[in-house]
């Protein structure tokens, strides 16, 4: 049985953890540490969104509004939302 064979050759978890911790402590290369971090999912993976032309244009318009300082605060946005929802 393959499962039994794999379990039989498996190193005890504490020993494996200790070896990994020791190795990680010895690493000075930032690139290797970054890869280990990615492998262990310590960093949130980047999400790639696919958008259509209409959505892309809306995003670009919003970015331009931010650059032009055509924004409102949270309180004002909440107020406008409440007004719109109560119509």
C-alpha positions in Angstrom: 0.0 0.0 0.0 1.5 3.3 -1.2 0.0 5.3 1.7 1.6 3.1 4.3 4.9 3.3 2.6 4.8 7.1 2.5 3.7 7.3 6.1 6.5 4.9 7.1 9.2 7.1 5.5 7.7 10.3 6.7 9.8 12.3 9.1 8.2 13.2 12.4 6.6 16.6 12.1 8.5 18.2 15.0 11.9 17.2 13.5 10.9 18.5 10.1 9.6 21.8 11.6 12.9 22.2 13.5 15.0 21.6 10.4 12.9 24.0 8.4 13.1 26.7 11.2 16.9 26.2 11.4 17.4 26.5 7.7 15.2 29.6 7.4 17.1 31.3 10.2 20.3 30.7 8.2 19.0 32.3 5.0 20.3 35.8 4.3 19.2 36.0 0.6 16.1 38.2 0.4 15.0 36.5 -2.8 15.0 33.1 -1.2 13.1 34.5 1.8 10.5 36.1 -0.5 10.0 32.7 -2.3 9.6 30.9 1.0 7.1 33.5 2.1 5.2 33.1 -1.1 5.3 29.3 -0.7 4.0 29.5 2.8 1.4 32.0 1.7 2.5 34.6 4.2 1.9 37.3 1.7 -1.6 37.7 0.1 -1.4 36.6 -3.5 -1.9 39.3 -6.0 -5.3 39.0 -7.6 -5.7 39.6 -11.3 -9.0 40.9 -12.4 -10.3 40.7 -15.9 -12.4 43.7 -16.8 -14.3 44.7 -19.9 -13.8 48.0 -21.8 -16.7 49.7 -19.9 -15.2 48.8 -16.5 -11.7 49.8 -17.6 -12.9 53.2 -18.7 -14.7 53.6 -15.3 -11.5 52.8 -13.5 -9.5 55.2 -15.6 -12.1 57.9 -15.0 -12.0 57.3 -11.3 -8.2 57.5 -11.3 -8.3 60.8 -13.1 -10.8 62.1 -10.6 -8.5 61.2 -7.8 -5.6 63.0 -9.6 -7.8 66.0 -10.1 -8.8 65.9 -6.4 -12.4 65.5 -7.4 -13.2 63.3 -4.5 -15.5 63.4 -1.4 -15.0 62.2 2.1 -16.7 59.1 3.6 -19.3 61.2 5.5 -20.4 63.0 2.4 -20.4 59.7 0.4 -22.6 58.1 3.1 -24.9 61.1 3.1 -25.3 60.9 -0.7 -25.9 57.2 -0.6 -28.5 57.6 2.1 -30.3 60.3 0.0 -30.1 58.2 -3.1 -31.5 55.1 -1.3 -34.3 57.0 0.3 -35.6 58.4 -3.1 
